[in-house]
Amino acid sequence: MIRLTLMSRPGCHLCEEMRREVDALLAGEPHEWEVVDVDTDPELARRYGDSIPVLFVNGHLFAKIRVPRLSSKLRLMRSASASRAEA
């Protein structure tokens, strides 16, 4: 299972776009989302508020603002595999 954490805030169209893009890239792969509203925590707002969306894959930072274009699916799967191996 690939665990995805998206730092977001209500009404963030880039966040919604990133989630749709990642869902499409991972179609057929088991994955689950946790969406965190950065505005509910002052520390999260300080760290991520100016750069949302921020995507973590299995607890590791993967992307800020946009999913990298070059071989996005390959990079996502590699990141998920590497973090599983560390666990």
SVG drawing of the C-alpha trace seen along z (x, -y; Angstrom):
<svg xmlns="http://www.w3.org/2000/svg" viewBox="-13 -32 29 36">
<polyline fill="none" stroke="black" stroke-width="0.4" points="0.0,0.0 1.4,-3.4 0.6,-6.0 0.2,-9.5 0.0,-12.6 -1.0,-15.9 -0.5,-19.1 -3.4,-21.3 -6.0,-23.9 -9.6,-24.2 -10.2,-25.6 -6.7,-24.8 -7.1,-24.1 -3.5,-23.1 -4.0,-20.5 -7.0,-19.1 -5.1,-19.0 -2.1,-17.2 -4.4,-14.6 -6.1,-13.8 -2.8,-13.6 -1.3,-11.2 -4.5,-9.1 -4.2,-8.7 -0.5,-7.9 -1.2,-5.2 -4.3,-3.7 -4.2,0.0 -1.7,-0.5 -3.1,-0.3 -2.8,-3.7 -4.4,-5.7 -4.6,-9.4 -4.4,-11.6 -5.1,-15.2 -3.9,-17.6 -5.2,-21.1 -2.0,-23.2 -4.1,-26.0 -5.2,-23.8 -1.7,-23.8 0.5,-27.0 3.7,-24.9 2.4,-23.3 1.2,-26.6 4.6,-28.1 6.4,-25.2 4.2,-24.5 1.7,-27.3 3.5,-29.1 4.3,-26.0 1.2,-23.9 0.4,-21.4 3.2,-19.4 3.1,-15.6 4.7,-13.0 5.0,-9.4 5.3,-6.8 6.4,-9.6 9.1,-11.0 8.8,-14.4 8.1,-13.8 6.9,-17.1 6.0,-20.7 3.5,-22.7 3.6,-20.3 4.4,-16.6 7.7,-16.4 6.9,-15.9 9.9,-13.6 8.8,-10.0 6.3,-10.9 4.9,-7.4 8.4,-5.8 9.6,-8.4 6.4,-7.8 6.8,-4.0 10.6,-4.3 9.9,-6.6 7.2,-4.3 9.5,-1.2 12.5,-2.8 10.5,-3.9 9.0,-0.4 12.5,1.1 13.5,-1.2 10.6,-0.1"/>
</svg>
